[in-house]
């Protein structure tokens, strides 16, 4: 019989390891939104298996943005600070507990595509774990994150961010462990 206690001795919260993450509530940025200035600008993460040119070509072909939109590219894993870090960290820990209690063994890296508006609010989260239940939990978690707005050339921009979350889990009859972190697994 499985134990209902879920020790998370190896848990490293992915939120705490995001580059540039601020733990305190950050004040609102004084910069105007690009759209309020009549500028169509977006920041986009380049996945590790693609180049900027490939991403640009894919987005142009798909008509993802209106003609004339300025695309600024970010490196994979480059993520602005999370304003509500403590809330998201607690929700992440609860998500991990639910997944473990449901008997999931999670190993590997999940990339979550986040569409973030100019105010730092996540408008859409699209995980790609390959498991609908895990994707559902990750969507719910990331939809609550509030990022520090990205500022490019003096105004706040919308962003398409890819956040890598690496998981490693272990299960025995008396305990389950899971480690989660952003970025590639350690070598």
Secondary structure, DSSP 8 states (H G I E B T S, - for coil): ---S----TT---GGGGSTT--SS------S-BGGGGT--EEEEE--TTS-HHHHHHHHHHTT-S-TT-EEEEE-TT----BTTHHHHHHHHHHHHHHHHHTT----EEEEEEEEE-TTSBEEEEEE--S-HHHHHHHHHHHHT-BB--EEETTEEEEEEEEEEEEEEEEE-SS-EEEEEEESS---
